[in-house]
């Protein structure tokens, strides 16, 4: 309903029902945050149990969730991810969209970057990791990429100066380096108290 050009949502219609947003939105419920909580997910109990058995039995299997557009696949997967996070499995903050033109290395690079972003953005996660490991990830994915620091000075006609600082070159990625980095990330997630990624 629209009154004077302003939708009812702006008047807090949904808050009267204990909701923070429109429950009829076609957008998927996110695993973390959002207007509507993933705890509002209902149904698919048998499928949830089946996938949780695969995840929690430390299986190396992959699961494909397939269905028509708008069926709720992303919300279902986000529900599974939220449950896994509650049981100390690390998951990224949001799903990864893929591009048809991507190669395997592109997908791996984006996945590693998503893990880094999630470590930094999910409350209380970054503090669980060792500083040296975080510094390495900052060089690969964070604001320290290409970072340099230095200083110099001079006086009048006589110039005195020096430089001191650090510099990082962005390491080049190849499939072997990314696989090794993923293994290192999983190892550090376990050290931080997570059961896996």
DRENTI-505248 format. One record per residue (C-alpha): residue number from 1; x, y, z. Coordinates in steps of 0.001 Angstrom, whole numbers, padded with zeros to 6 digits, m for minus. Example, Ala and Ser with C-alpha at 12.3 -4.5 7.8 and 13.67 -1.06 7.14 Angstrom:
<rs>
> 1 012300 m004500 007800
> 2 013670 m001060 007140
</rs>
This chain:
<rs>
> 1 000000 000000 000000
> 2 001256 003480 m000812
> 3 000093 006604 001006
> 4 001180 010001 m000301
> 5 003907 008334 m002378
> 6 005453 006555 000639
> 7 005181 002781 001068
> 8 003760 001215 004235
> 9 007170 m000320 004967
> 10 008479 003125 005787
> 11 005766 003441 008430
> 12 006998 000285 010163
> 13 004144 m001976 009070
> 14 006277 m005117 009434
> 15 007697 m004125 012843
> 16 004172 m004353 014248
> 17 004440 m008088 013520
> 18 007915 m008453 015023
> 19 009676 m008339 011634
> 20 012459 m006038 010443
> 21 011517 m006242 006773
> 22 009077 m007465 004164
> 23 008535 m011243 004615
> 24 007302 m011481 001013
> 25 010550 m010238 m000482
> 26 011928 m012586 m003168
> 27 015486 m011982 m001928
> 28 017143 m014938 m000177
> 29 017485 m014899 003593
> 30 021181 m014258 004367
> 31 023200 m016551 006636
> 32 024341 m013484 008625
> 33 022402 m010288 009308
> 34 019815 m008861 006970
> 35 016322 m007549 007527
> 36 014866 m011010 008046
> 37 016782 m013586 010047
> 38 017617 m017017 008654
> 39 015986 m018461 011792
> 40 012724 m017712 009971
> 41 013520 m020548 007531
> 42 010909 m023281 007703
> 43 010705 m026713 006109
> 44 013123 m029015 004297
> 45 013885 m030873 007545
> 46 014824 m034146 005814
> 47 017137 m032430 003320
> 48 018687 m030406 006148
> 49 019423 m033584 008120
> 50 020866 m035276 005055
> 51 023245 m032418 004216
> 52 024199 m031910 007870
> 53 025204 m035596 008082
> 54 027512 m035042 005122
> 55 029049 m031884 006633
> 56 029342 m033012 010245
> 57 030748 m036457 009409
> 58 033776 m034645 007977
> 59 032979 m035890 004517
> 60 034944 m034567 001578
> 61 031789 m034845 m000539
> 62 030273 m031965 m002439
> 63 026576 m031208 m002466
> 64 024722 m029719 m005414
> 65 021461 m027920 m004694
> 66 019562 m027672 m007945
> 67 016154 m026218 m008767
> 68 014208 m023605 m010662
> 69 014701 m019881 m010194
> 70 012957 m018486 m007117
> 71 012513 m021845 m005431
> 72 014602 m020886 m002387
> 73 017890 m022672 m003122
> 74 020052 m019832 m001788
> 75 017947 m019429 001340
> 76 018154 m023195 001930
> 77 021946 m023199 001536
> 78 022207 m020137 003801
> 79 020120 m022014 006387
> 80 022586 m024926 006223
> 81 025528 m022522 006494
> 82 024035 m020766 009538
> 83 023494 m024116 011261
> 84 027069 m025156 010474
> 85 028432 m021870 011858
> 86 026520 m022486 015096
> 87 028350 m025825 015333
> 88 031756 m024145 014881
> 89 032184 m024669 011156
> 90 033464 m021560 009443
> 91 031473 m020208 006524
> 92 031804 m017100 004435
> 93 029585 m014112 005132
> 94 027634 m014370 001865
> 95 027324 m016657 m001112
> 96 029705 m016424 m004062
> 97 028197 m015657 m007440
> 98 030094 m017175 m010322
> 99 030729 m016022 m013867
> 100 030510 m018203 m016945
> 101 033913 m016975 m018144
> 102 035747 m017923 m014938
> 103 038445 m020550 m014876
> 104 039096 m022718 m011810
> 105 041787 m020274 m010627
> 106 039332 m017362 m010747
> 107 036858 m019269 m008577
> 108 039600 m020229 m006119
> 109 040902 m016650 m005874
> 110 037385 m015295 m005222
> 111 036743 m018028 m002644
> 112 039968 m017239 m000774
> 113 039131 m013541 m000878
> 114 035629 m014267 000485
> 115 037152 m016215 003385
> 116 039468 m013284 004131
> 117 036577 m010796 004008
> 118 034498 m013016 006303
> 119 037332 m013346 008833
> 120 037395 m009549 008992
> 121 033649 m008859 008947
> 122 032047 m011548 011129
> 123 032073 m010207 014660
> 124 034659 m011777 016951
> 125 036334 m013955 014300
> 126 039538 m012048 013461
> 127 040650 m012045 017109
> 128 040842 m015859 017077
> 129 043724 m015973 014569
> 130 047477 m015606 014994
> 131 048837 m012198 013978
> 132 051429 m013588 011538
> 133 048775 m015509 009633
> 134 046508 m012444 009481
> 135 049406 m010303 008250
> 136 050001 m012794 005425
> 137 046312 m012672 004439
> 138 046408 m008859 004602
> 139 049252 m008884 002081
> 140 047376 m011211 m000269
> 141 043880 m009743 000011
> 142 043778 m006681 002246
> 143 044846 m003097 002311
> 144 048536 m004037 002589
> 145 048618 m005096 m001055
> 146 051415 m003069 m002607
> 147 051863 m001314 000730
> 148 054978 000777 001213
> 149 056092 003101 003943
> 150 059042 005431 004115
> 151 060277 008790 005192
> 152 062903 011340 004253
> 153 063873 014838 005211
> 154 066212 017715 004465
> 155 067454 021029 005795
> 156 068133 024105 003623
> 157 070974 023678 001160
> 158 072407 020758 003048
> 159 070314 017702 002617
> 160 070270 015024 005229
> 161 067905 012177 004899
> 162 067226 008558 005026
> 163 064465 006162 004412
> 164 063095 003413 006504
> 165 060065 001297 005878
> 166 058471 m001827 004611
> 167 057195 m002762 001236
> 168 055070 m005647 000079
> 169 054651 m006798 m003462
> 170 051416 m008542 m004259
> 171 052320 m012187 m004717
> 172 051324 m013753 m008003
> 173 048792 m016547 m007729
> 174 048874 m019889 m009443
> 175 046823 m023005 m008753
> 176 049519 m024586 m006568
> 177 049910 m021478 m004402
> 178 046137 m021132 m004005
> 179 045722 m024790 m003032
> 180 048531 m024402 m000496
> 181 046991 m021187 000858
> 182 043586 m022858 001168
> 183 045178 m025703 003171
> 184 046906 m023138 005381
> 185 043615 m021285 005901
> 186 041830 m024504 006900
> 187 044690 m025370 009284
> 188 044467 m021921 010874
> 189 040675 m022166 011105
> 190 041124 m025387 013067
> 191 043726 m023729 015332
> 192 041201 m020930 015900
> 193 038650 m023490 017124
> 194 036611 m024179 013991
> 195 035807 m027703 012860
> 196 036381 m026890 009204
> 197 035461 m024610 006341
</rs>
